[in-house]
């Protein structure tokens, strides 16, 4: 444990690297854990040589858990540091929440002061009132509605109420943190969150494009939901071996309580852009992989039911550890209740499905997968370049519970292909999908990992999803070989004529229908083309570049907006298809309900 703690701290603190190389002999892993937590709590108390500079890890709970565990084996020097790092803030005021379950501590003067605003004149800052209300609401949803255990409380190191301290954490770029009251498998805890969330570091994350995180009262909302779920988790199991799932499921819980805030979106790209990494990989003290892994909790929630996340915590409590085997047992119990067993039960199938869901996001999103998957970033994967009579290979390595996507773009390439997969080590689940805007089809891979796809130009993309379902290990090798054959044509063949079929629904009511579908067919391949919406007076409203399209049926969706993204008004519009000498037109009525 000592070596792991020291290595993780050095990775988290770049400024430490040079000094620690020379000073390793005088700093223990326990002292490293203390300094890392002190840098959050009291940066001035950390020697300049042992500071890590800026952080982007917004929940410091893993640091508190590591510090509590380190206290068990600390020498006297490190023990004093850890005790200081783990001491509670000294704040002048406190108030008990309406439910009587929480005691909120705060200051009205000094660096940790909350805003003095008191709109209701009750003699207590509004920020404190809201924090108490949100804490009570988090208890109600998580314990009374979702059925999690009541968090343990005692009169020794933790008071009967769950303590919440409001301090200035913005200077360390942290939303909040939860402290176990003592070491052990489980137990009570207390928490600390920012006193106003107005520091510019909040809502200014630059990790995932388009999503900056939250600040102000929205940050207060999601942080209390997140940190209180840590309190609940620690009543089941609080060991650091579960840190990744503690953070992933707590980030999911933010959205369960406050679905309109979507703070978790600032982390999703980190996970989706590194599919080869293990689901449970990374250390939440030094990277954000676990926060992005929150989408696995969303998957369990939406694929199996919201209670499935609770089943995993019940397994962790029974086994006194967090292992992937616990997820397997939780899922098998669930499937047993549903009457499903055999190879379709358990974690192997679940992770394979999760890998598929994780591909169909962004501009590939479909309604049967993640509810908010359209807001997730699509994986940018260059398609393998194929040539007739040549075998093209994609190879590499994947960690346990990791995935690899092999993409083929068959447009303008008539015929088909044969795919072969070689995976000499580990356990794998391999899936092949053929996708077009209006269709998604899965093909069964033959024994030995081979499949032939005929008439593949009837699809926009063909993707091979390779998922390693081992529970441990890194660097499992794979090789995928693709042989393109123009002679593997489909019996159906291309349409005899190009067509622009009736738009549906028509009339189109954007508020109720969401999108109008515009189906069309090409009787020969088209390297370029367009489908344009015109108003009745001839004004161009919206144009879609079609790019390369094969000779088959296609489908395009229009959401009723113009080139600037503004809603168009009620009226008659015309869809015009132009491609390889084809010029076709269809009318469409748009109705805006008042």
C-alpha positions in Angstrom: 0.0 0.0 0.0 2.9 2.4 0.8 4.3 2.2 -2.7 0.9 2.6 -4.3 0.1 5.7 -2.3 3.5 7.3 -2.9 3.4 6.6 -6.6 -0.1 7.9 -7.0 0.7 11.1 -5.1 3.8 11.7 -7.2 1.7 11.2 -10.4 -0.9 13.7 -9.0 1.7 16.2 -8.1 4.1 17.1 -10.9 5.9 19.5 -8.8 6.9 16.7 -6.5 8.7 14.6 -9.0 12.1 16.3 -8.9 12.1 16.8 -5.2 10.7 13.4 -4.3 13.3 11.7 -6.4 16.0 13.0 -4.1 13.8 13.1 -1.0 12.1 9.7 -1.1 14.2 8.6 1.9 12.6 11.2 4.1 8.9 11.0 3.0 6.7 8.0 3.7 3.6 7.0 1.7 1.5 8.0 4.7 3.1 11.4 4.7 2.5 11.7 1.0 -1.2 11.0 1.6 -1.3 13.6 4.3 0.3 16.3 2.1 -2.0 15.5 -0.8 -5.1 16.0 1.4 -3.6 19.0 3.2 -3.1 20.7 -0.2 -6.9 20.7 -0.5 -7.7 21.6 3.1 -4.8 24.0 3.9 -2.4 24.7 1.0 -0.2 27.0 3.1 0.6 24.0 5.3 2.3 22.1 2.5 6.0 22.7 1.9 6.6 24.3 -1.5 8.6 21.3 -2.7 5.6 19.0 -2.1 2.8 20.9 -3.9 1.2 19.6 -7.0 0.0 22.8 -8.6 -3.4 22.9 -10.4 -5.8 20.0 -10.2 -8.8 19.1 -12.2 -10.2 16.4 -9.9 -13.3 17.9 -8.4 -14.2 15.5 -5.7 -11.5 15.0 -3.1 -13.2 12.1 -1.3 -10.6 9.6 -2.5 -7.9 11.6 -0.8 -9.8 11.6 2.5 -10.3 7.8 2.2 -6.6 7.2 1.5 -5.6 9.4 4.4 -7.8 7.6 6.8 -6.4 4.2 5.7 -2.8 5.6 5.9 -3.4 6.6 9.5 -3.4 3.0 10.6 0.3 2.4 9.6 1.7 6.0 10.0 4.9 6.8 11.8 4.7 9.6 14.4 5.6 12.3 11.9 3.1 11.2 9.3 0.5 10.5 12.0 0.7 14.2 13.0 0.3 15.3 9.4 -2.6 13.0 8.8 -4.3 14.1 12.0 -4.0 17.7 10.9 -5.3 16.9 7.4 -8.3 15.0 8.8 -9.3 17.5 11.5 -12.7 19.2 11.1 -12.9 22.8 10.2 -13.5 25.3 13.0 -16.6 27.3 12.0 -18.5 29.7 14.2 -22.1 28.8 13.5 -24.2 25.7 12.9 -27.9 24.8 12.3 -29.8 21.5 12.2 -31.8 20.7 9.0 -35.6 20.5 9.2 -35.4 16.7 9.2 -33.0 16.7 12.1 -30.6 14.5 10.2 -28.0 17.1 9.2 -26.0 19.7 11.0 -24.6 22.4 8.7 -21.6 24.4 10.0 -20.7 27.8 8.5 -19.1 31.1 9.0 -20.4 34.6 8.3 -17.0 36.3 8.4 -13.5 35.4 7.2 -12.3 33.4 4.2 -15.0 30.6 4.6 -17.9 33.0 5.0 -21.1 32.3 3.1 -23.2 35.0 1.5 -25.1 37.0 4.2 -28.2 37.2 2.1 -31.3 36.3 4.2 -34.4 36.8 2.0 -36.8 35.2 4.4 -35.4 37.1 7.5 -35.0 34.0 9.6 -31.6 35.1 10.8 -29.8 32.4 8.8 -28.1 32.8 5.4 -30.2 31.6 2.5 -27.2 29.5 1.3 -27.3 27.6 4.6 -31.1 27.1 4.3 -30.8 25.8 0.8 -27.9 23.4 1.8 -30.1 22.0 4.5 -33.1 21.6 2.2 -31.0 19.9 -0.4 -29.4 17.5 2.1 -32.8 16.5 3.4 -34.0 16.0 -0.2 -30.9 13.8 -0.9 -31.7 11.6 2.1 -35.4 11.3 1.0 -34.5 10.2 -2.5 -31.6 8.0 -1.8 -32.8 6.3 1.4 -36.6 6.5 1.3 -37.3 6.3 -2.4 -34.4 4.3 -3.8 -34.1 2.0 -0.8 -30.5 2.5 0.2 -29.5 1.8 3.8 -29.7 4.6 6.3 -26.1 5.8 6.8 -24.6 4.7 10.1 -24.2 7.3 12.8 -22.6 7.2 16.3 -21.7 9.3 19.3 -18.0 8.6 19.3 -16.1 10.3 16.5 -19.2 11.4 14.6 -22.2 13.1 16.2 -25.7 11.8 15.8 -26.4 14.3 12.9 -24.4 14.0 9.7 -22.1 17.1 9.7 -21.7 19.3 6.7 -19.0 22.0 6.7 -19.2 24.9 4.3 -15.7 26.1 3.5 -13.8 27.8 0.7 -12.7 24.8 -1.4 -12.5 26.8 -4.7 -8.8 27.6 -4.2 -8.1 23.9 -4.5 -10.5 23.3 -7.4 -12.6 20.9 -5.4 -16.4 20.7 -5.2 -16.4 18.7 -1.9 -15.2 15.7 0.0 -16.5 13.1 2.4 -14.4 11.8 5.3 -14.9 8.4 6.9 -15.0 8.9 10.7 -12.6 6.0 11.1 -10.9 3.2 9.2 -12.6 -0.2 8.6 -14.9 -1.8 6.1 -17.7 0.6 6.7 -18.9 3.3 9.0 -20.2 6.8 9.5 -18.8 9.9 7.8 -19.0 13.7 7.5 -18.6 16.0 4.6 -17.2 19.3 3.5 -18.4 21.4 0.5 -17.6 24.8 -1.0 -19.1 27.8 0.7 -20.5 29.5 -2.5 -19.3 27.8 -5.7 -18.6 31.3 -7.2 -14.8 30.8 -7.7 -14.0 31.0 -11.5 -12.6 27.4 -11.4 -16.2 26.2 -11.1 -18.0 26.0 -14.4 -14.8 26.5 -16.2 -13.6 22.9 -16.9 -11.8 22.5 -20.2 -11.9 18.7 -20.4 -14.9 17.8 -22.6 -15.7 20.3 -25.4 -19.0 22.1 -24.9 -19.4 21.2 -21.2 -17.8 23.4 -18.6 -19.4 22.0 -15.5 -21.5 23.9 -13.0 -21.1 26.8 -10.6 -23.3 28.6 -8.1 -26.5 27.0 -6.8 -26.5 24.2 -9.4 -23.1 23.2 -8.2 -24.4 23.2 -4.6 -27.2 20.9 -5.7 -25.1 18.3 -7.5 -22.3 18.3 -4.9 -24.7 17.6 -2.0 -26.3 14.8 -4.0 -22.8 13.4 -4.9 -21.2 13.7 -1.4 -24.2 12.4 0.5 -24.1 9.4 -1.7 -20.6 8.8 -0.5 -22.0 8.9 3.0 -24.5 6.3 2.0 -21.8 4.2 0.2 -19.6 4.2 3.3 -22.4 2.6 5.2 -21.9 -0.4 2.8 -18.2 -0.3 2.1 -15.6 2.5 2.3 -12.3 0.8 1.3 -10.1 2.6 -1.2 -10.3 -0.5 -3.6 -13.8 0.8 -4.4 -12.7 4.4 -5.1 -13.5 4.2 -8.9 -17.1 3.0 -8.3 -17.6 5.4 -5.4 -16.9 8.2 -7.8 -18.6 6.8 -10.8 -21.9 6.0 -9.0 -21.9 9.2 -7.0 -21.5 11.2 -10.3 -24.5 9.2 -11.6 -26.5 10.0 -8.5 -26.1 13.7 -9.2 -28.2 13.2 -12.3 -30.7 11.0 -10.5 -31.5 13.9 -8.1 -31.0 16.8 -10.5 -31.5 15.5 -14.1 -31.6 19.0 -15.6 -28.2 20.1 -14.4 -26.1 17.5 -16.4 -22.9 18.2 -14.6 -21.6 14.7 -15.4 -21.3 15.6 -19.1 -18.0 17.4 -18.4 -16.4 14.0 -17.8 -18.0 11.7 -20.4 -15.5 12.3 -23.2 -12.6 11.1 -21.0 -14.1 7.7 -20.8 -15.5 7.4 -24.3 -12.3 8.5 -26.0 -10.2 5.8 -24.2 -12.3 2.6 -24.7 -9.2 0.3 -24.4 -8.8 1.3 -20.7 -10.3 -1.0 -18.1 -13.7 0.0 -16.8 -12.3 0.1 -13.3 -8.9 1.5 -14.3 -7.3 4.7 -13.2 -6.9 6.3 -9.8 -9.5 9.0 -8.9 -6.8 10.9 -7.1 -4.8 11.4 -10.3 -7.2 11.3 -13.3 -10.9 11.7 -14.2 -11.5 8.2 -15.8 -13.7 7.1 -12.9 -15.9 10.2 -13.3 -16.4 9.4 -17.0 -17.1 5.8 -16.0 -20.4 7.2 -14.5 -22.0 6.3 -17.8 -21.7 2.6 -16.7 -24.0 3.4 -13.9 -26.3 5.2 -16.4 -26.2 2.0 -18.5 -27.1 -0.3 -15.5 -29.9 2.1 -14.6 -31.4 2.3 -18.1 -30.6 -1.3 -19.3 -31.6 -3.2 -16.1 -33.4 -0.8 -13.8 -32.4 1.9 -11.3 -32.1 -0.6 -8.4 -29.3 -2.4 -10.1 -26.7 0.1 -8.8 -28.0 -0.5 -5.3 -27.6 -4.3 -5.9 -23.9 -3.7 -6.6 -23.4 -1.9 -3.3 -25.2 -4.7 -1.4 -22.7 -7.1 -2.9 -19.8 -5.0 -2.0 -21.0 -4.9 1.6 -21.4 -8.7 1.7 -17.9 -9.3 0.2 -16.2 -6.5 2.1 -14.5 -5.5 -1.1 -15.3 -3.9 -4.5 -14.5 -6.4 -7.3 -15.9 -6.9 -10.8 -17.1 -10.3 -9.6 -19.5 -8.4 -7.3 -21.1 -6.8 -10.4 -21.4 -10.2 -12.0 -23.2 -11.6 -8.9 -25.5 -8.5 -8.7 -26.5 -8.8 -12.4 -27.0 -12.6 -12.2 -29.3 -12.1 -9.2 -31.2 -9.5 -11.2 -31.5 -11.8 -14.2 -32.6 -14.6 -12.0 -35.6 -12.5 -10.9 -36.3 -11.8 -14.5 -36.2 -15.4 -15.5 -33.0 -15.1 -17.6 -30.0 -17.3 -17.1 -27.1 -18.9 -18.9 -24.7 -16.9 -21.2 -26.9 -13.9 -21.4 -26.7 -13.3 -17.6 -24.0 -11.6 -15.7 -21.3 -9.0 -16.3 -19.8 -10.5 -19.5 -23.0 -9.8 -21.5 -23.6 -6.6 -19.7 -20.2 -5.2 -20.5 -20.6 -6.3 -24.1 -23.9 -4.4 -24.4 -22.3 -1.4 -22.6 -19.6 -1.3 -25.3 -22.2 -1.3 -28.0 -24.2 1.5 -26.3 -21.0 3.5 -26.0 -20.5 3.4 -29.8 -24.0 4.6 -30.6 -23.7 8.1 -29.1 -23.4 11.6 -30.6 -24.3 11.6 -34.2 -24.7 7.8 -34.1 -27.2 7.9 -31.3 -30.4 5.8 -31.4 -33.3 5.9 -29.0 -32.8 2.3 -27.7 -29.4 3.2 -26.1 -28.4 6.0 -23.7 -31.3 8.4 -23.0 -28.9 11.3 -23.3 -26.5 9.6 -25.7 -27.1 12.3 -28.4 -25.2 14.7 -26.1 -22.2 12.4 -25.7 -19.2 12.8 -28.0 -19.0 10.3 -30.9 -15.8 8.3 -31.1 -13.7 9.5 -33.9 -12.4 6.3 -35.5 -10.8 6.3 -39.0 -12.3 3.6 -41.2 -10.0 0.9 -42.4 -9.0 1.5 -46.0 -9.8 -1.6 -48.0 -8.9 -2.7 -51.6 -10.2 -5.6 -53.7 -8.1 -8.7 -53.2 -6.1 -7.3 -50.3 -6.2 -8.3 -46.6 -6.2 -5.3 -44.3 -5.4 -5.7 -40.7 -6.2 -3.8 -37.5 -4.3 -5.0 -34.4 -3.5 -3.8 -30.9 -4.1 -4.5 -27.3 -7.0 -4.0 -24.9 -7.1 -4.0 -21.1 -9.6 -6.1 -19.1 -13.1 -4.8 -19.4 -12.0 -2.6 -22.3 -13.1 -2.4 -25.9 -11.9 -1.8 -29.4 -14.0 -0.6 -32.4 -13.0 -1.6 -35.9 -14.9 0.7 -38.4 -15.5 0.0 -42.0 -17.1 2.5 -44.4 -18.6 0.6 -47.4 -20.2 3.5 -49.2 -19.4 3.6 -52.9 -17.8 0.1 -52.7 -20.2 -2.5 -54.1 -19.8 -6.0 -52.9 -19.0 -7.2 -49.5 -16.2 -8.4 -47.2 -15.0 -11.3 -45.0 -13.9 -10.5 -41.5 -11.7 -12.7 -39.3 -10.7 -12.1 -35.7 -7.8 -13.6 -33.8 -7.5 -13.1 -30.0 -4.9 -15.4 -28.6 -5.4 -14.6 -24.9 -8.2 -13.6 -22.6 -11.9 -13.9 -22.8 -13.7 -11.8 -25.5 -17.2 -11.0 -26.6 -17.3 -9.8 -30.3 -20.2 -8.2 -32.0 -20.8 -7.0 -35.6 -23.2 -4.2 -36.4 -24.4 -2.8 -39.8 -25.9 0.6 -39.5 -27.8 3.1 -41.6 -29.9 6.0 -40.4 -33.2 4.0 -40.3 -31.8 0.5 -39.6 -29.5 -1.3 -37.3 -28.7 -5.0 -37.7 -26.4 -7.3 -35.8 -24.7 -10.2 -37.5 -23.7 -13.4 -35.7 -20.0 -14.2 -35.8 -19.2 -17.8 -36.7 -17.2 -20.0 -34.4 -13.6 -18.9 -34.8 -14.5 -15.3 -35.2 -15.3 -15.1 -38.9 -18.2 -13.6 -40.8 -19.0 -12.7 -44.4 -21.1 -9.6 -45.2 -22.7 -9.4 -48.6 -24.0 -6.2 -50.2 -22.4 -4.1 -47.5 -22.9 -0.9 -49.4 -26.5 -1.0 -48.3 -25.2 0.4 -45.0 -23.5 3.6 -43.9 -21.0 1.9 -41.6 -20.0 -1.6 -40.5 -18.5 -1.7 -37.0 -16.9 -4.6 -35.2 -17.1 -4.2 -31.4 -14.4 -6.2 -29.6 -14.9 -6.4 -25.8 -12.4 -8.1 -23.4 -14.4 -9.5 -20.5 -11.6 -10.7 -18.3 -11.7 -9.3 -14.8 -8.0 -8.5 -14.5 -5.0 -8.0 -16.7 -3.8 -5.5 -19.3 -2.7 -5.6 -22.9 -4.7 -8.5 -24.3 -3.8 -8.8 -28.0 -6.3 -8.8 -30.9 -6.1 -8.8 -34.7 -8.9 -8.2 -37.1 -8.4 -9.0 -40.8 -10.8 -7.6 -43.5 -10.9 -8.8 -47.1 -13.0 -6.8 -49.5 -14.6 -8.7 -52.4 -16.6 -6.7 -55.0 -18.2 -10.0 -56.0 -20.1 -10.4 -52.7 -23.1 -8.6 -53.9 -26.6 -8.7 -52.3 -29.3 -10.5 -54.1 -31.7 -7.5 -53.7 -29.6 -5.1 -55.8 -30.0 -1.3 -56.1 -33.4 0.4 -56.7 -34.3 0.6 -60.4 -35.0 4.4 -60.2 -34.0 7.2 -57.9 -36.9 8.5 -55.8 -37.8 11.1 -53.2 -40.5 9.5 -51.1 -43.3 11.3 -49.2 -42.0 13.1 -46.1 -43.4 11.8 -42.8 -45.1 13.0 -40.7 -46.8 15.5 -43.0 -48.0 17.9 -41.7 -44.9 18.1 -39.5 -45.4 19.5 -35.9 -41.9 20.0 -34.5 -43.1 20.4 -30.9 -44.7 17.0 -30.9 -42.9 15.0 -33.6 -39.3 16.1 -33.0 -38.1 15.5 -36.5 -39.5 15.0 -40.0 -38.1 11.9 -41.9 -37.2 12.4 -45.5 -36.7 9.1 -47.3 -35.0 8.8 -50.7 -33.4 6.2 -52.9 -30.5 6.4 -55.4 -30.3 4.0 -58.3 -26.5 4.5 -58.7 -23.7 5.7 -56.4 -23.3 9.4 -55.8 -20.0 10.9 -54.8 -21.7 14.2 -53.8 -25.2 15.6 -53.6 -27.5 17.6 -51.4 -31.0 17.7 -50.0 -32.3 21.2 -49.5 -35.4 22.7 -47.8 -36.9 25.7 -49.5 -39.7 28.0 -48.3 -42.7 28.6 -50.6 -41.2 31.9 -51.8 -38.0 30.2 -52.9 -35.8 31.1 -50.0 -33.3 28.4 -49.0 -34.0 27.4 -45.4 -31.6 24.4 -44.8 -29.2 22.4 -46.9 -27.8 19.0 -46.1 -24.7 17.9 -47.9 -25.1 14.2 -48.6 -21.5 13.3 -49.2 -20.8 9.8 -50.7 -23.9 7.7 -50.9 -24.3 4.2 -52.3 -27.1 3.0 -54.6 -29.8 2.1 -52.1 -32.5 3.6 -49.8 -31.5 6.4 -47.4 -33.2 8.4 -44.7 -32.5 12.0 -43.6 -34.1 13.8 -40.6 -34.9 17.5 -40.3 -35.8 19.1 -36.9 -37.6 22.2 -38.3 -34.7 24.7 -38.0 -32.9 26.9 -40.5 -29.2 27.2 -41.1 -28.8 29.3 -38.0 -30.6 26.7 -35.8 -33.7 28.9 -35.4 -37.2 27.3 -35.7 -38.9 28.0 -39.0 -42.5 29.2 -39.0 -45.7 27.5 -40.1 -46.1 27.1 -43.9 -45.4 25.0 -47.0 -41.8 24.0 -47.6 -40.2 21.9 -50.4 -37.6 19.2 -50.0 -35.3 19.1 -53.1 -32.9 16.2 -53.8 -30.0 16.7 -56.2 -27.5 13.9 -56.8 -25.7 12.6 -60.0 -28.2 14.2 -62.4 -31.2 13.5 -60.2 -33.5 16.4 -59.4 -36.6 15.6 -57.3 -39.0 17.6 -55.2 -41.6 16.9 -52.4 -43.8 19.4 -50.5 -44.0 19.5 -46.7 -46.3 21.4 -44.4 -44.9 22.7 -41.1 -47.3 23.5 -38.3 -46.2 25.5 -35.2 -48.7 25.0 -32.4 -49.3 28.1 -30.4 
